[in-house]
Amino acid sequence: MTLYNVGRVCIKTVGRETGSYCVIVDEMEGRFVVVTGPKHLSSVRRRKCNIRHLEPLETAIPIEKGADDEAVEKALGEAGLTDKFREKIRLSD
């Protein structure tokens, strides 16, 4: 079991989405995963992301590999994380 598994909640640390929460929805070969916000919650659109640009959190939600944004949003609601995903955090250098 890796740290970057499907359903893991992370924070983007690089790029225009820095400080936004996201969820890993698929694992790819090498150092890449597919993440989503969903976009209307945390401004992170579904995209391929290098794991070096993510900070994994202890929180994980129960979703299936390749889950669509509606399933992710439903799982976030059941876990009580919807309001948290609407916020952006400030990362210290």
MARBA-3410 file (N, C-alpha, C, O; in Angstrom, 1 decimal):
93
0.8,-1.2,0.0,0.0,0.0,0.0,0.9,1.2,0.0,1.8,1.4,0.8 ~ 0.6,2.1,-0.9,1.4,3.3,-1.0,0.7,4.5,-0.4,-0.4,4.4,0.0 ~ 1.5,5.5,-0.2,0.9,6.7,0.4,0.0,7.4,-0.5,-1.0,8.1,-0.1 ~ 0.2,7.3,-1.8,-0.6,8.0,-2.9,-1.6,7.0,-3.5,-1.5,6.6,-4.7 ~ -2.6,6.5,-2.7,-3.5,5.5,-3.2,-4.8,6.2,-3.5,-5.1,7.4,-3.1
-5.7,5.5,-4.2,-7.0,6.1,-4.7,-7.8,6.4,-3.4,-8.0,5.6,-2.5 ~ -8.4,7.7,-3.4,-9.2,8.1,-2.3,-8.4,9.0,-1.3,-9.0,9.6,-0.5 ~ -7.1,9.1,-1.5,-6.3,9.9,-0.5,-6.6,11.4,-0.8,-6.5,11.8,-1.9 ~ -6.8,12.1,0.3,-7.0,13.6,0.2,-5.6,14.2,0.3,-4.8,13.9,1.1 ~ -5.3,15.1,-0.6,-4.0,15.8,-0.7,-4.2,17.3,-0.8,-5.3,17.8,-1.0
-3.1,18.0,-0.7,-3.0,19.5,-0.9,-2.1,19.7,-2.1,-0.9,19.2,-2.0 ~ -2.5,20.5,-3.1,-1.6,20.9,-4.2,-0.5,21.8,-3.6,-0.9,22.8,-2.9 ~ 0.8,21.6,-3.9,1.8,22.4,-3.4,2.5,23.3,-4.5,3.4,24.1,-4.1 ~ 2.2,23.0,-5.7,2.9,23.7,-6.8,1.9,24.1,-7.9,0.9,23.4,-8.1 ~ 2.1,25.2,-8.5,1.2,25.7,-9.6,0.1,26.6,-9.2,0.1,27.1,-8.0
-0.8,26.9,-10.1,-1.8,27.9,-9.8,-2.8,27.4,-8.8,-3.6,28.2,-8.2 ~ -2.9,26.1,-8.6,-3.8,25.5,-7.6,-3.2,25.3,-6.2,-3.8,24.6,-5.4 ~ -2.1,25.9,-6.0,-1.4,25.8,-4.7,-2.3,26.1,-3.5,-3.0,27.1,-3.5 ~ -2.3,25.2,-2.6,-3.1,25.4,-1.4,-4.5,24.8,-1.5,-5.3,24.9,-0.5 ~ -4.9,24.3,-2.6,-6.2,23.7,-2.8,-6.2,22.2,-2.5,-5.2,21.5,-2.7
-7.3,21.8,-1.9,-7.5,20.3,-1.6,-7.9,19.6,-2.9,-8.5,20.1,-3.8 ~ -7.4,18.3,-3.0,-7.8,17.4,-4.1,-7.9,16.0,-3.6,-7.4,15.7,-2.5 ~ -8.4,15.1,-4.4,-8.5,13.7,-4.1,-7.9,12.9,-5.3,-8.1,13.2,-6.5 ~ -7.1,11.9,-4.9,-6.5,11.0,-6.0,-7.6,10.1,-6.4,-8.2,9.3,-5.6 ~ -7.8,10.0,-7.8,-8.9,9.1,-8.3,-8.3,8.0,-9.1,-9.0,7.1,-9.5
-7.0,8.1,-9.5,-6.4,7.0,-10.3,-4.9,7.1,-10.1,-4.3,8.2,-10.0 ~ -4.3,5.9,-10.2,-2.8,5.8,-10.1,-2.3,5.5,-11.5,-2.9,4.7,-12.2 ~ -1.2,6.1,-11.9,-0.6,5.9,-13.2,0.8,5.4,-12.9,1.3,5.3,-11.8 ~ 1.5,5.0,-14.0,2.9,4.5,-13.9,3.8,5.6,-13.5,3.6,6.8,-13.8 ~ 4.8,5.2,-12.8,5.8,6.2,-12.4,5.4,7.1,-11.3,4.8,6.6,-10.3
5.6,8.4,-11.4,5.4,9.3,-10.3,4.1,10.1,-10.5,3.9,11.2,-10.0 ~ 3.2,9.6,-11.3,2.0,10.4,-11.6,0.7,9.7,-11.1,0.6,8.5,-11.0 ~ -0.3,10.6,-10.8,-1.6,10.2,-10.3,-2.6,11.1,-11.0,-2.2,12.1,-11.6 ~ -3.9,10.8,-11.0,-4.9,11.6,-11.5,-5.7,12.2,-10.3,-6.1,11.4,-9.5 ~ -5.8,13.5,-10.3,-6.5,14.1,-9.2,-7.7,14.9,-9.6,-7.8,15.3,-10.8
-8.6,15.2,-8.7,-9.8,16.1,-9.0,-10.1,16.8,-7.7,-9.8,16.4,-6.6 ~ -10.8,17.9,-7.9,-11.2,18.8,-6.7,-12.5,18.3,-6.1,-12.5,18.1,-4.9 ~ -13.6,18.2,-6.8,-14.0,18.6,-8.1,-13.8,20.1,-8.3,-13.8,20.9,-7.3 ~ -13.8,20.6,-9.5,-13.5,22.0,-9.9,-14.4,23.0,-9.2,-13.9,24.0,-8.7 ~ -15.7,22.7,-9.1,-16.5,23.7,-8.5,-16.4,23.8,-7.0,-16.9,24.7,-6.3
-15.7,22.8,-6.4,-15.5,22.8,-4.9,-14.2,23.5,-4.6,-14.1,24.4,-3.7 ~ -13.1,23.0,-5.2,-11.8,23.5,-4.8,-11.0,24.1,-5.9,-9.8,24.3,-5.7 ~ -11.5,24.3,-7.0,-10.8,24.8,-8.2,-9.8,23.9,-8.8,-9.0,24.4,-9.7 ~ -9.7,22.7,-8.4,-8.8,21.7,-9.0,-9.6,20.9,-10.0,-10.5,20.1,-9.6 ~ -9.2,21.0,-11.3,-9.9,20.2,-12.3,-9.2,18.9,-12.4,-8.1,18.7,-12.0
-9.9,17.9,-13.0,-9.4,16.6,-13.1,-8.2,16.6,-14.1,-8.3,17.1,-15.2 ~ -7.0,16.1,-13.6,-5.8,16.2,-14.4,-4.8,15.3,-13.8,-4.8,14.8,-12.7 ~ -3.8,15.0,-14.7,-2.6,14.2,-14.3,-1.7,15.1,-13.4,-1.6,16.3,-13.8 ~ -1.2,14.6,-12.4,-0.3,15.4,-11.5,0.8,14.5,-11.0,0.7,13.4,-10.7 ~ 2.0,15.2,-10.9,3.2,14.6,-10.3,3.0,14.5,-8.8,2.6,15.4,-8.2
3.4,13.4,-8.2,3.2,13.2,-6.8,4.2,14.2,-6.0,3.9,14.4,-4.8 ~ 5.2,14.7,-6.7,6.0,15.7,-6.0,5.3,17.0,-5.8,5.7,17.8,-5.0 ~ 4.2,17.2,-6.5,3.4,18.4,-6.4,2.3,18.3,-5.4,1.4,19.2,-5.3 ~ 2.2,17.2,-4.6,1.1,16.9,-3.7,1.7,16.7,-2.3,2.8,16.2,-2.1 ~ 0.9,17.1,-1.3,1.2,16.8,0.1,0.0,15.9,0.6,-1.1,16.4,0.8
0.3,14.6,0.8,-0.8,13.8,1.2,-1.2,14.0,2.6,-0.4,14.3,3.5 ~ -2.5,13.9,2.9,-3.0,14.0,4.3,-3.4,12.7,4.8,-3.4,11.7,4.1 ~ -3.7,12.6,6.1,-4.1,11.3,6.7,-5.5,10.9,6.2,-5.8,9.7,6.3 ~ -6.3,11.8,5.8,-7.6,11.5,5.4,-7.7,10.8,4.1,-7.0,11.1,3.1 ~ -8.6,9.8,4.0,-8.9,9.1,2.7,-10.4,8.8,2.7,-11.0,8.6,3.7
-10.9,9.0,1.5,-12.4,8.7,1.3,-12.6,7.4,0.5,-11.7,7.1,-0.3 ~ -13.7,6.7,0.7,-13.9,5.5,0.0,-14.5,5.7,-1.4,-15.7,5.9,-1.5 ~ -13.6,5.7,-2.4,-14.1,5.8,-3.8,-13.4,4.7,-4.6,-12.4,4.2,-4.2 ~ -14.0,4.4,-5.7,-13.5,3.5,-6.6,-12.5,4.1,-7.6,-12.5,5.3,-7.8 ~ -11.6,3.3,-8.1,-10.6,3.8,-9.0,-11.3,4.4,-10.3,-12.2,3.7,-10.8
-10.9,5.6,-10.7,-11.5,6.2,-11.8,-12.9,6.8,-11.6,-13.6,7.1,-12.5 ~ -13.3,7.0,-10.3,-14.6,7.6,-10.0,-14.8,9.0,-10.6,-13.8,9.8,-10.7 ~ -16.0,9.2,-11.0,-16.3,10.5,-11.6,-16.5,11.6,-10.5,-16.6,11.3,-9.3 ~ -16.6,12.9,-10.9,-16.7,14.0,-10.0,-17.9,13.9,-9.1,-17.8,14.3,-7.9 ~ -19.0,13.4,-9.6,-20.2,13.3,-8.8,-20.0,12.3,-7.6,-20.4,12.5,-6.5
-19.4,11.1,-7.9,-19.1,10.1,-6.9,-18.1,10.7,-5.8,-18.3,10.4,-4.7 ~ -17.1,11.5,-6.3,-16.1,12.1,-5.4,-16.9,13.1,-4.5,-16.6,13.1,-3.3 ~ -17.7,13.9,-5.1,-18.4,14.9,-4.3,-19.4,14.3,-3.3,-19.5,14.8,-2.2 ~ -20.0,13.2,-3.6,-20.9,12.5,-2.7,-20.1,11.9,-1.6,-20.5,12.0,-0.4 ~ -18.9,11.3,-1.8,-18.1,10.7,-0.8,-17.5,11.8,0.1,-17.4,11.6,1.4
-17.2,13.0,-0.4,-16.8,14.1,0.4,-17.9,14.6,1.3,-17.6,15.0,2.5 ~ -19.1,14.7,0.8,-20.2,15.1,1.6,-20.5,14.1,2.7,-20.8,14.6,3.9 ~ -20.4,12.8,2.5,-20.6,11.8,3.5,-19.5,11.9,4.6,-19.8,11.6,5.7 ~ -18.3,12.3,4.2,-17.2,12.4,5.1,-17.2,13.7,5.8,-16.4,14.0,6.7 ~ -18.1,14.7,5.4,-18.1,16.0,6.0,-17.0,16.9,5.6,-16.6,17.8,6.4
-16.4,16.7,4.4,-15.3,17.5,4.0,-15.6,18.6,3.0,-14.7,19.2,2.5 ~ -16.9,18.7,2.6,-17.3,19.7,1.6,-16.8,21.1,1.9,-16.3,21.8,1.0 ~ -17.1,21.6,3.1,-16.7,22.9,3.5,-15.2,23.1,3.5,-14.7,24.2,3.2 ~ -14.5,22.1,3.9,-13.0,22.1,4.0,-12.5,22.3,2.6,-11.5,23.0,2.4 ~ -13.1,21.6,1.6,-12.6,21.7,0.2,-12.8,23.1,-0.4,-12.1,23.4,-1.4
-13.8,23.8,0.1,-14.0,25.1,-0.5,-13.0,26.2,0.0,-12.9,27.2,-0.6 ~ -12.2,25.8,1.0,-11.2,26.7,1.5,-9.9,26.5,0.8,-9.6,25.4,0.4 ~ -9.0,27.5,0.8,-7.7,27.4,0.4,-6.8,27.6,1.6,-7.1,28.4,2.4 ~ -5.7,26.8,1.7,-4.8,27.0,2.8,-3.5,27.7,2.3,-3.2,27.7,1.1 ~ -2.9,28.4,3.2,-1.7,29.1,2.8,-0.5,28.2,3.3,-0.3,27.9,4.4
0.4,27.9,2.3,1.5,27.1,2.6,2.7,27.9,2.9,3.0,29.0,2.3 ~ 3.5,27.5,3.9,4.7,28.3,4.3,5.9,27.8,3.5,6.0,26.6,3.3 ~ 6.8,28.7,3.2,8.0,28.3,2.4,9.0,27.6,3.2,10.0,27.2,2.7
END
